[in-house]
Amino acid sequence: HVFLVKLDIFFFIATQCGFSMKHDQFGNALIYISLQNCFSQNVEDKTFTTALQLHLHGNQFVKGELHQVVETCQYNAWASREVICDYNYMEKQPVDLGFRATTVVFFTPEGEKPMSVADAQRRGYGIRNTPTRLVLRSPMMAPETYMHTQHPKSPLNLLNCSVFLTQKTITWYLPRQMDPMISSGQFKLLEVHFGINGQRLNPLELQARGYSVALNDFYVITELPIGGVGGYYKSHIQDDKYYVSYMIEPMLELLWTEDATNEQTRYKVLFHIATHLVPQPLELIDKTVPGEMTFKMVLGHFAVDVALINITFPAEVLSMADCSVRGFNILEHMSPNSSMKVFTLEVPFSDPAVLKQAGDGVTIFSLHLTFGLMLMDELEFFSYNAHLEAVVQNIVPPSVSGGCDKENFYVLVKYGSRGYNFQTLVGKRLMTPSLAQHYDYMENGTHFSFVVPFSSPDVAVEAIQSSFIKGRLDVILNNPETNSEIQEFSVACNFLSTLTECFPNGTMTALALKLESVPSLNPSKLTLEDPSCGPVFSNDRYAFFVFTVNSCGTKRKFMSNAMLYENEISLPDEDLAKKDPNSKEPEYDLKVSCVYDIDTNQAVAFNTRPRRSEPYAENSKGQLQVVMRLAMDESYSKFQSTEDYPIAKYLQQPLYFEVELLKSTNPLVSLELENCWATKGERTSQPRWNLIINGCPNPVDPYQVVFHPVWADARVRYPSHFKRFEVKMFAFLLDLNLVLQIFVHCDVVICDAKNPLGGVCGKQCSKTKEMIRGEFEIEVQLGGGRGMLYYCALSSLDCINLNLLLFCWQVKNVTFLRSWILNMYQLDQYA
């Protein structure tokens, strides 16, 4: 019982055996098969199994395929008489009374027409017995089929199965009594069911889809919304214009009885309805936003049976796959309020298919294209032409340029187009208001500029030569919204600098700078040839060495008229052994040398006079002169004058101090800061806050002193005679009153750099800050002995009780500290 069904199945066999085939909106084939078809495996008229082999013929798009389908259905709710009306056949199944049929009599308007069963089957009729029923099936177009017009006694005077259409509604009238099938006047309608595509719908489904089924004395009246669920739009092309019609196949199932025969009849009709063709003008909606630099468009509305095949541009035709590879974004969307669909397309302005034309301060982008479309079920092609144009204001991004002189880098940044948002990174730091102030930031309406000294920590040292340093400044303009780089600018210059000095007494000084190529280098670990000879001063950027030519492994060479002394600054072997073997950093190696003339003549003039007395030495005390200044910024190039004091500063604003040993020309002498502290008046007055203790920052200070390196320049001849440090501005709070002035004092020690005697001379400070953590209580005993907690609300300050002295500093999370305090103490009031 396997039947080969092709898509071009013979109409004769299909109608005789109970097959019908239709298509949905997607072009899918829907095959309807009667349970009592010619090839059904029937088990007692209760279980029905049909097996099919479906052969899909190939076309220019799809090759032929073969599919096997087997379906089994259960059905036992038989009425005495079952009638099915499909579009291509009618089927009637009365109860089999056990007789063998030999002759069929057809009743036509011309009279009775008897025919043997064999002749009827040869003429396309299906006649067969099942275990309990007799199946009669007639093709809709059989010669014995005729039209019967039924006129119920209705004021509408409608024809049988009449359909009325409006713009939004389909109304189907089906007579509730089928006169040719009723033999007596004792008619009683028992059930009415409605469905779509042969599937019954329950009342909730009817309501959800907007269907309605009503009865009057003459008709079963069904109303269906055009465009509703269950139906679909079908596309048509006429005269190169696009039309749509709405297709739907409702089903009505009636069950009645006649008292005269006491038999039930189930009447089922599947009625295909198609509306008239309606013009559907296509529309291209331009949704381009010029600033996004992409053409965006929506083309529609189409029925779902339309496919976009290709897009033709002036110079080429691209398939959908080609468009995707090209970077076009093509999508298909169902309209939210209908069963129609649209196509969306995005084409970047940068694509070669987009034409560009320069205008007055603008660029005009234009796009000409033709959409190639196809009706999928009919393989019919049509097209739609479109043209889009967008005008974009020319955008000039910000730009950076610059140069340098003997001491500084000079940077100029142009803003570009108005409204262009960007950030400036100098080295690896963001240009903040504080950093801009240090770098002499200046601006006007079109640009801003700033000056970076070559000794700035934002300058990368690329190379060191005997007489100059090669430094590089990197400036990056960055888009903060996209975190993308707008422009990267670098300028490298050679700055004259004396890295090695040679003194007549045989003393050498050398400055070893950290290079960009060795980022992991710790300058304090560098030594001379003798590993015991380390730097007299170092920080994270350089190391400074002082030694004599006959020490620290210095080598000498005799030349014709001079003596050459050489030494080498590098990491000791024990530190090199700790280096990662996979590291690609080069080894640090800096050669320093001095040349002394051997044969030189110096003319010395002098006068003599008689000695007035015998020479003697008198013990006496001398006084070295030391001065402390306040610089305007971290470049230490400009200082506050005496007339400027007292100087007003905000809390947390940095103060840059410089201490200098005056009138000394000894390079082996170094100035060291032993202790520095702040008071509200004289150096011995109270309260007192220590800034530097024994040459190092106060370990309990939450904002520790920051030491700044000193470089040799036109003003600084001996860097060892200077000390520079930075302090964050603070204030004393006594009895809840803010002290408006502070005084800074320092004790200094003069050291022999060659032979330090201990103490602060040559001392290295730990870089680990011992920060005060946040768990402490702030309690002051006042009159009456009652403990109270005070909270400083002065510009987001917090307070610490240090020997009954409230010292305040800025905190980053006042809300946290305030919550912590309130959780620990029950406060009635706090200031």
C-alpha positions in Angstrom: 0.0 0.0 0.0 2.8 2.4 -0.9 1.7 5.1 -3.3 4.1 7.3 -5.3 2.8 10.9 -5.2 4.4 13.6 -7.4 3.7 17.3 -7.1 2.1 17.1 -10.6 -0.2 14.2 -9.4 -2.9 13.3 -11.8 -6.2 15.0 -11.0 -8.1 11.9 -11.9 -6.4 9.6 -9.3 -6.3 12.3 -6.6 -10.1 13.0 -6.7 -11.0 9.3 -7.1 -8.9 8.3 -4.1 -9.4 11.3 -1.7 -6.2 13.3 -2.1 -6.0 17.1 -2.4 -2.9 19.4 -2.3 -2.6 23.1 -1.5 0.2 25.6 -0.7 0.7 27.9 2.3 2.1 31.4 2.2 5.7 30.1 2.4 5.2 27.9 -0.7 5.1 24.7 1.3 2.9 21.9 -0.1 0.0 20.7 2.1 -1.4 17.3 1.3 -4.9 16.4 2.6 -5.8 12.7 2.5 -9.2 11.2 3.4 -9.0 8.5 6.1 -10.9 6.2 3.6 -8.4 6.8 0.7 -7.7 4.1 -1.8 -4.5 3.1 -0.2 -5.4 3.3 3.5 -4.7 0.3 5.8 -8.1 0.1 7.5 -8.4 -1.8 10.8 -12.2 -2.1 11.6 -12.9 1.5 10.5 -11.1 2.7 13.7 -7.4 2.8 12.8 -6.1 4.1 9.5 -2.5 4.1 8.2 -1.3 5.6 5.0 2.3 5.5 3.7 3.5 7.9 1.0 6.6 8.5 -1.0 6.8 12.2 -2.0 9.0 12.9 -5.0 9.9 16.6 -5.2 10.9 17.5 -8.7 14.1 19.6 -9.0 14.2 23.1 -10.5 16.9 25.6 -11.1 17.3 26.2 -7.4 16.7 22.8 -5.7 17.6 19.3 -6.9 15.0 16.5 -6.8 14.5 14.8 -3.5 12.6 11.7 -2.3 10.8 11.6 1.1 8.8 8.8 2.7 6.0 9.7 5.1 3.8 7.4 7.2 0.8 8.6 9.2 -1.6 6.7 11.4 -4.9 8.2 12.7 -7.6 7.0 15.1 -11.3 7.8 14.4 -14.4 6.0 15.7 -17.0 8.8 16.2 -18.8 7.9 12.9 -22.2 9.4 12.2 -24.7 7.5 10.1 -23.8 9.5 7.1 -20.5 11.4 6.7 -20.2 14.0 3.9 -16.9 15.9 3.0 -16.7 18.7 0.5 -13.2 19.6 -0.6 -12.2 21.8 -3.5 -11.6 18.9 -5.9 -14.0 16.1 -4.7 -17.1 15.2 -2.7 -17.1 12.2 -0.4 -20.1 10.4 1.2 -19.9 7.5 3.7 -23.2 5.9 4.6 -23.4 2.9 6.9 -22.8 -0.3 5.0 -25.9 -2.5 5.4 -24.0 -5.6 4.2 -25.1 -5.6 0.6 -22.7 -5.7 -2.3 -23.1 -2.7 -4.6 -23.3 -3.5 -8.3 -25.1 -0.5 -9.8 -24.9 3.3 -9.1 -27.9 5.5 -10.1 -27.0 9.2 -10.6 -29.9 11.7 -10.3 -29.4 14.7 -12.6 -31.7 17.5 -13.8 -32.1 15.4 -17.1 -33.2 12.4 -15.1 -31.9 9.2 -13.6 -28.6 7.8 -15.0 -27.8 4.2 -13.9 -24.2 3.0 -14.2 -22.4 -0.1 -13.2 -19.8 0.2 -10.4 -17.0 -0.8 -12.8 -18.1 1.9 -15.3 -18.3 4.5 -12.6 -14.8 3.7 -11.3 -13.5 3.9 -14.9 -15.1 7.4 -15.1 -13.2 8.6 -12.0 -15.6 7.8 -9.2 -14.4 6.1 -6.0 -16.7 3.3 -4.8 -15.6 0.8 -2.2 -16.7 -1.1 0.8 -15.0 -0.9 4.2 -15.6 -3.2 7.2 -18.7 -1.1 8.3 -19.2 1.6 5.6 -19.8 2.3 2.0 -17.5 5.0 0.5 -18.7 7.0 -2.5 -16.3 9.7 -3.9 -17.1 12.0 -6.8 -14.8 14.4 -8.6 -16.0 18.0 -8.5 -15.8 18.3 -12.3 -17.4 14.9 -13.1 -20.0 15.0 -15.9 -22.8 14.0 -13.6 -22.0 16.9 -11.2 -24.3 19.9 -11.5 -24.9 23.2 -9.8 -27.9 23.5 -7.4 -29.0 26.9 -6.3 -30.7 27.0 -3.0 -33.0 29.8 -2.0 -33.9 29.7 1.7 -36.8 31.8 2.7 -34.5 34.6 3.8 -34.9 38.4 3.3 -31.3 38.5 2.0 -32.0 36.0 -0.8 -28.4 34.8 -0.7 -27.0 32.0 -2.9 -25.5 28.8 -1.4 -22.1 29.5 0.2 -22.2 33.2 -0.5 -19.2 35.4 0.4 -19.3 39.1 1.0 -16.1 41.2 1.2 -15.3 44.6 2.7 -11.9 46.2 3.1 -11.4 44.6 6.5 -13.9 41.7 6.8 -14.9 38.4 5.0 -18.5 37.3 5.6 -19.4 33.7 4.7 -23.0 32.5 4.6 -23.7 28.8 4.6 -27.3 27.5 4.6 -28.0 25.7 7.8 -30.2 23.2 5.8 -28.8 21.4 2.8 -32.1 20.7 0.9 -30.9 18.0 -1.5 -29.6 16.0 1.5 -32.7 16.3 3.7 -35.5 13.8 3.0 -38.1 15.0 5.5 -39.1 18.2 7.2 -38.2 17.0 10.6 -34.7 18.6 10.6 -32.8 19.3 13.8 -29.3 20.9 13.9 -27.3 19.3 16.8 -23.7 20.7 16.5 -21.8 23.4 14.6 -18.0 23.5 14.6 -15.6 26.0 12.9 -12.0 25.5 12.0 -9.2 26.7 9.7 -7.3 24.4 7.3 -9.3 21.4 8.5 -8.5 21.9 12.2 -11.3 22.7 14.6 -11.0 25.8 16.9 -12.4 26.1 20.4 -14.4 29.2 21.5 -11.3 30.7 23.1 -9.3 30.3 20.0 -12.1 31.9 17.9 -12.2 34.9 20.2 -8.4 35.3 20.2 -8.2 35.3 16.4 -11.2 37.7 16.0 -13.4 35.1 14.3 -17.2 35.0 14.9 -19.7 32.3 14.1 -23.5 33.0 14.4 -26.7 31.2 13.4 -30.1 32.6 12.3 -33.1 30.8 10.9 -31.5 30.4 7.5 -27.7 30.6 7.6 -24.5 29.8 9.6 -22.8 33.2 9.4 -19.0 33.4 9.8 -17.0 36.7 9.9 -13.3 36.7 9.4 -10.9 39.7 9.6 -8.8 40.2 6.5 -5.1 39.8 7.5 -6.0 37.8 10.6 -4.3 34.7 11.9 -4.9 31.5 9.9 -4.8 33.2 6.5 -2.1 34.8 4.6 -1.4 37.4 1.9 -0.3 36.2 -1.6 1.7 38.3 -3.9 0.8 39.1 -7.6 2.6 41.0 -10.3 0.5 42.7 -13.0 2.0 45.3 -15.4 5.1 45.4 -13.2 3.0 46.5 -10.3 2.8 44.8 -6.9 -0.6 43.5 -5.7 -1.7 41.2 -2.8 -4.7 39.1 -2.1 -5.7 37.5 1.2 -6.1 33.7 1.3 -7.9 31.7 3.9 -9.6 28.3 4.1 -12.3 28.1 6.8 -14.1 24.9 7.6 -17.7 24.4 8.8 -18.8 21.1 10.3 -22.6 20.6 10.8 -24.2 17.6 12.6 -28.0 17.2 12.2 -30.7 14.5 12.5 -34.0 13.8 10.9 -36.8 12.4 13.0 -38.2 10.5 10.1 -35.1 8.4 9.6 -33.6 8.8 13.1 -30.1 9.0 11.5 -27.4 11.6 12.0 -25.5 13.3 9.2 -22.1 15.0 9.6 -21.5 17.6 6.9 -18.0 19.1 6.6 -17.0 21.7 4.0 -13.5 23.1 3.4 -14.1 26.4 1.6 -11.1 28.2 0.0 -11.6 32.0 0.0 -9.4 34.5 -1.9 -10.0 38.3 -1.9 -9.7 40.5 -4.9 -6.3 41.8 -5.8 -5.4 45.0 -3.9 -2.6 47.3 -5.1 0.2 47.4 -2.6 2.5 50.3 -3.5 6.0 49.7 -2.3 7.7 52.3 -0.2 11.4 52.9 0.7 11.8 54.6 4.1 15.1 56.4 4.5 16.3 56.1 8.1 19.8 57.3 7.5 21.5 59.4 10.3 24.3 61.2 8.6 26.5 61.3 11.7 26.5 57.5 11.8 28.1 57.4 8.3 25.8 54.6 7.1 22.8 54.5 4.8 19.9 52.8 6.5 16.6 52.0 4.7 13.4 50.0 5.0 11.7 48.6 1.9 8.1 47.2 2.2 5.5 46.0 2.7 5.6 42.5 1.2 3.7 39.3 1.6 5.9 36.5 3.0 6.1 34.8 -0.4 8.6 37.5 -1.6 12.3 36.9 -1.5 15.1 39.4 -1.9 17.5 37.9 -4.5 20.1 40.5 -5.3 20.9 44.2 -5.3 22.1 46.0 -8.4 24.5 49.0 -8.0 25.7 51.2 -10.9 28.8 49.1 -11.4 27.9 45.6 -10.1 25.2 43.1 -9.1 25.6 41.5 -5.6 23.8 38.5 -4.3 22.7 38.3 -0.7 25.8 36.4 0.2 28.0 38.9 -1.6 26.3 41.7 0.3 27.1 40.0 3.6 30.7 39.5 2.7 30.9 43.2 1.7 29.7 44.3 5.2 26.1 45.2 4.3 23.6 44.5 7.0 20.4 42.9 5.4 17.6 41.7 7.6 14.0 40.6 7.1 11.4 41.7 9.7 7.7 40.9 10.2 5.6 44.0 10.7 4.4 44.1 14.3 0.8 45.0 13.3 0.3 42.9 10.3 1.3 39.6 8.5 3.4 41.6 6.0 7.1 41.9 6.1 9.9 44.4 5.3 13.5 44.3 4.3 16.1 46.5 6.0 19.5 47.4 4.5 22.5 49.2 5.8 25.4 50.3 3.6 28.4 52.2 5.0 29.3 55.5 3.4 32.8 54.1 3.0 31.7 51.4 0.5 32.8 51.8 -3.1 29.2 51.7 -4.2 28.5 55.0 -2.4 29.3 58.1 -4.5 30.9 61.1 -2.7 30.9 64.7 -3.7 32.6 67.6 -1.9 30.6 70.7 -1.1 31.0 73.9 0.8 32.1 72.5 4.2 30.1 69.3 3.6 30.3 66.0 1.8 27.4 64.7 -0.1 27.0 60.9 -0.2 24.6 59.3 -2.7 23.5 55.7 -3.3 21.7 54.3 -6.4 20.5 50.7 -6.2 17.9 48.3 -7.5 16.3 45.6 -5.4 15.9 42.3 -7.3 12.8 40.5 -5.9 11.1 37.2 -6.6 7.7 35.5 -5.9 8.9 32.2 -4.4 6.0 29.9 -5.4 5.7 31.2 -9.0 9.4 32.0 -9.6 8.4 35.4 -11.0 10.9 38.3 -10.8 10.3 42.0 -10.3 12.4 44.9 -9.1 12.3 48.2 -7.2 14.6 51.2 -7.9 15.8 53.6 -5.1 18.1 56.6 -4.6 19.3 57.9 -1.3 21.4 61.0 -0.5 22.9 62.2 2.8 24.8 65.5 3.6 27.5 65.3 6.2 29.2 68.2 7.8 33.0 67.8 7.4 34.4 66.7 10.8 38.0 67.8 11.7 39.3 65.7 14.5 41.6 67.2 17.1 45.3 67.1 16.3 48.5 67.5 18.3 51.9 68.8 17.2 55.0 70.0 19.1 58.8 70.4 19.3 61.5 71.1 21.9 64.3 73.4 22.8 67.3 72.9 25.1 65.2 72.3 28.2 61.5 71.7 27.4 59.0 70.0 25.2 56.4 72.3 23.7 53.0 70.8 22.7 50.1 72.3 20.8 46.7 70.6 20.6 44.1 71.9 18.2 40.4 71.3 19.1 39.2 70.4 15.6 35.4 70.5 14.9 33.2 72.0 17.6 31.7 69.5 20.0 34.4 66.9 19.5 35.0 65.3 22.9 38.5 64.0 23.7 41.0 63.4 26.5 44.7 64.2 26.5 47.2 61.7 27.9 50.7 63.0 28.6 53.1 60.1 28.9 50.8 57.7 30.8 49.0 60.3 32.8 45.7 61.9 32.0 45.9 65.7 31.7 44.1 66.8 34.8 43.7 70.4 36.0 46.5 69.8 38.6 48.9 68.5 35.9 47.9 71.3 33.5 48.9 73.8 36.1 52.3 72.2 36.5 52.8 72.3 32.7 51.9 76.0 32.1 48.7 75.1 30.4 47.3 77.9 28.1 44.2 77.8 25.8 42.1 79.9 23.5 39.0 79.1 21.4 40.9 76.9 18.8 43.7 75.2 20.7 45.6 74.8 23.9 49.4 74.4 24.6 51.6 73.2 27.5 55.3 72.9 28.3 56.9 69.8 29.7 60.4 70.0 31.1 62.7 67.2 29.8 63.2 66.2 33.5 59.5 65.5 34.0 58.6 61.9 34.9 56.3 61.8 31.9 59.3 61.9 29.6 60.7 58.6 28.5 64.5 58.4 28.4 65.5 56.5 25.2 69.3 56.8 25.2 72.2 58.3 27.1 75.3 59.7 25.5 78.3 61.4 27.1 77.1 64.9 26.5 73.3 64.6 26.1 70.2 62.7 27.0 67.7 61.6 24.3 64.2 62.0 25.7 60.8 61.3 24.2 57.4 62.7 25.1 54.2 60.8 24.1 50.9 62.6 23.8 47.7 60.7 23.0 44.3 62.1 22.1 41.6 59.6 23.2 37.8 59.4 22.7 36.4 58.7 26.2 33.0 57.5 24.8 34.5 54.7 22.6 37.8 54.4 24.4 39.4 54.7 20.9 42.6 56.5 20.0 42.2 59.6 17.9 45.9 60.5 17.4 49.2 59.4 18.9 52.0 61.9 18.8 55.6 61.4 19.9 58.5 63.9 19.8 62.1 62.9 20.7 64.9 65.4 21.3 68.5 65.5 22.5 69.0 67.6 25.7 72.5 68.7 26.6 73.3 67.5 30.0 76.5 66.8 32.0 76.1 63.3 33.2 79.7 62.9 34.3 81.8 65.6 36.0 85.5 65.5 36.6 87.1 67.6 39.4 90.7 68.7 39.7 91.1 66.8 43.1 90.4 63.5 41.3 86.7 63.2 42.2 84.2 62.0 39.7 80.4 62.3 39.8 78.1 60.3 37.5 74.3 60.3 36.9 72.8 57.0 35.7 69.3 57.4 34.3 66.7 54.7 34.0 66.0 53.9 30.3 62.6 53.1 28.8 64.0 49.9 27.4 64.7 48.5 30.9 61.4 49.2 32.8 62.1 46.7 35.6 65.4 48.4 36.5 65.8 49.5 40.1 68.3 52.4 40.0 69.2 51.9 43.7 70.7 48.4 42.8 73.2 49.9 40.4 76.9 49.8 41.4 80.2 50.7 39.9 82.8 48.1 39.0 83.3 47.5 42.7 79.9 46.2 43.8 80.4 47.9 47.2 80.3 51.3 45.5 76.6 52.1 45.2 74.9 55.4 44.6 74.9 58.2 47.1 71.3 59.0 46.1 68.7 57.2 44.0 65.0 57.1 43.3 62.9 55.3 40.8 64.3 57.4 37.9 68.1 57.7 38.4 71.1 57.0 40.6 73.8 59.5 41.5 77.4 58.3 42.1 80.4 60.2 43.7 83.8 58.5 43.8 87.5 59.1 43.3 89.5 58.0 40.3 91.6 55.7 42.5 88.7 53.8 44.0 85.6 51.6 43.1 87.4 49.6 40.4 88.2 52.7 38.2 90.7 51.8 35.5 93.3 54.1 34.0 94.9 54.3 30.6 97.9 56.3 29.6 97.5 58.4 26.5 100.1 60.6 24.8 99.3 63.8 26.8 96.5 62.7 29.1 95.4 60.1 31.6 92.0 58.3 31.0 90.0 57.1 33.9 87.1 54.7 33.2 84.4 53.0 35.2 81.2 51.2 34.5 77.7 51.4 36.1 75.7 48.2 36.0 73.8 45.7 38.1 76.0 43.4 40.2 76.3 39.8 39.2 74.0 38.5 42.0 71.2 40.7 40.7 71.7 39.7 37.1 71.4 36.0 38.3 68.0 36.8 39.6 66.8 38.1 36.2 64.1 36.1 34.4 65.9 34.1 31.7 63.0 34.6 29.3 63.1 38.4 29.8 63.9 40.3 26.6 65.1 43.4 28.5 68.7 44.3 27.7 71.4 44.6 30.4 72.0 48.1 31.8 75.6 49.1 31.1 76.8 52.8 31.4 80.4 53.7 30.9 81.7 56.9 32.5 85.2 58.4 32.1 87.4 61.4 32.8 90.5 62.7 31.0 93.2 64.6 32.9 96.0 66.4 31.1 99.5 65.1 32.0 101.8 67.8 30.6 100.3 71.2 31.1 101.8 74.5 32.1 99.9 77.1 34.2 101.1 80.6 34.7 100.7 81.8 38.3 101.4 85.4 39.4 102.0 86.4 43.0 103.5 89.1 45.1 105.6 88.8 48.2 105.8 90.9 51.4 107.6 90.5 54.7 105.9 88.2 57.2 104.5 90.3 60.0 104.2 87.5 62.6 104.5 83.8 63.0 101.6 81.8 61.5 99.2 80.3 63.9 95.9 78.5 63.9 93.0 79.8 66.0 90.1 77.5 67.0 86.8 79.1 66.1 83.3 78.3 65.0 81.9 78.8 61.6 78.3 78.9 60.3 77.0 77.3 57.1 74.2 79.1 55.4 71.1 77.1 54.4 67.9 78.5 52.9 64.4 77.0 52.5 62.2 78.1 49.7 58.6 77.3 48.5 58.4 76.6 44.7 55.3 77.5 42.6 55.2 74.0 41.0 57.1 70.7 40.8 59.5 72.1 38.1 61.2 74.2 40.9 61.9 76.9 38.3 59.9 79.7 40.1 59.7 80.4 43.8 57.5 82.5 46.1 59.1 85.8 47.1 59.3 87.0 50.7 56.5 89.6 50.0 54.1 86.7 49.0 53.9 85.3 52.5 51.6 84.2 54.0 50.5 82.1 51.0 46.9 80.9 50.8 46.5 77.2 49.8 43.5 74.8 49.6 43.5 71.6 51.7 45.3 68.8 49.9 46.9 71.3 47.4 50.6 70.3 47.1 53.4 72.5 48.6 56.8 72.2 46.9 59.8 72.9 49.3 63.5 73.3 48.4 66.3 73.4 50.9 69.8 74.6 49.6 73.3 74.8 51.0 74.7 78.2 50.0 78.2 79.3 49.2 79.7 75.8 49.1 81.7 74.6 46.1 82.7 71.2 47.5 81.0 68.5 45.4 81.7 65.9 48.1 79.5 67.7 50.6 75.8 66.7 50.6 72.9 68.3 52.3 70.5 65.9 54.2 67.2 66.6 55.9 67.2 65.2 59.4 63.8 66.3 60.7 61.1 68.5 59.3 57.9 69.3 61.1 55.0 71.8 61.1 53.7 74.0 63.9 51.2 76.8 64.2 54.0 79.2 65.2 57.6 78.9 66.5 59.7 75.8 65.9 59.2 74.7 69.5 55.5 75.5 69.8 52.7 73.0 70.1 50.9 71.4 68.5 53.5 69.8 66.2 53.2 67.4 63.3 56.3 65.5 62.1 56.8 65.5 58.3 60.3 63.9 58.1 61.9 61.8 60.9 65.6 60.9 60.7 65.7 61.6 57.0 62.6 59.6 56.1 58.8 60.4 55.7 56.8 60.1 58.9 55.5 56.5 58.7 52.2 57.3 60.4 51.4 60.2 58.1 48.5 59.1 55.8 49.8 61.5 53.2 53.6 61.1 53.4 56.2 63.5 52.2 57.3 62.9 48.6 61.0 63.6 47.7 61.7 65.0 44.3 65.0 64.5 42.5 67.4 67.3 41.8 69.0 67.7 38.4 72.0 69.8 37.4 71.1 72.8 35.4 72.0 76.5 35.0 70.9 77.2 38.6 71.9 73.9 40.2 75.6 73.2 39.9 75.8 70.6 42.7 72.6 68.5 43.0 73.9 67.1 46.3 73.6 70.6 47.9 69.8 70.6 47.3 66.9 68.7 48.8 63.3 68.9 47.4 60.1 67.5 48.9 56.4 67.8 48.5 53.8 68.1 51.3 50.0 68.0 51.0 48.4 71.1 52.5 46.7 70.4 55.9 45.4 72.4 58.9 45.4 72.0 62.7 42.1 71.9 64.5 42.2 73.0 68.1 39.1 73.1 70.3 37.1 72.6 67.1 38.6 75.9 65.7 40.6 75.7 62.5 44.2 77.2 62.8 44.5 79.3 59.6 48.4 79.3 59.4 51.1 76.6 59.6 54.9 77.0 59.8 57.3 74.4 58.4 60.7 73.9 60.1 63.7 71.6 59.2 66.9 70.5 60.8 69.6 69.7 58.3 72.9 67.7 58.4 75.9 68.3 56.2 77.5 65.0 55.2 80.8 63.9 53.6 79.6 61.9 50.6 82.9 60.0 50.5 83.0 59.0 54.1 79.5 59.0 55.6 79.5 58.6 59.4 76.1 57.1 59.7 72.8 58.6 60.8 70.9 60.3 58.0 74.1 60.4 55.9 73.6 57.9 53.1 70.5 56.4 54.7 68.0 54.7 52.4 64.3 54.9 53.3 61.8 52.1 53.0 59.3 52.7 50.2 56.5 51.0 52.1 54.0 53.3 53.5 52.6 52.4 56.9 49.1 53.6 56.4 46.8 54.1 59.3 43.8 51.9 58.8 40.2 52.9 59.4 39.4 51.3 62.8 40.0 53.8 65.7 37.9 55.8 68.0 38.0 59.6 68.3 37.2 60.6 71.9 38.1 63.7 73.9 37.6 64.1 77.6 35.8 67.4 78.2 34.4 69.0 81.3 32.4 66.6 83.5 34.3 63.6 82.1 31.6 62.8 79.5 33.2 61.2 76.4 32.0 62.7 73.1 32.8 61.8 69.5 33.6 64.7 67.2 33.3 64.5 63.4 34.9 67.1 61.2 32.5 68.1 58.4 35.0 70.6 57.0 35.2 70.0 53.2 34.9 66.2 53.6 37.5 65.9 56.3 37.9 63.2 58.9 39.6 63.6 62.3 42.1 61.6 64.4 42.7 62.1 68.1 46.5 62.4 68.5 47.4 63.5 72.0 44.3 65.6 72.3 45.2 67.2 68.9 42.6 66.8 66.2 44.5 66.4 62.9 42.4 66.4 59.7 43.0 65.0 56.3 40.8 64.4 53.2 39.2 61.0 52.7 37.8 59.4 49.6 34.7 57.8 51.1 33.2 60.0 53.7 29.9 58.1 53.5 31.5 54.9 54.6 33.3 56.5 57.5 30.2 58.3 58.6 28.2 55.1 58.5 30.9 53.3 60.5 30.9 56.0 63.2 27.2 56.0 63.5 27.1 52.2 63.8 29.6 52.3 66.6 28.2 55.1 68.6 24.8 56.4 69.4 25.1 60.1 68.6 22.6 62.8 69.5 24.5 65.4 67.6 27.8 65.8 65.8 29.5 68.7 64.0 
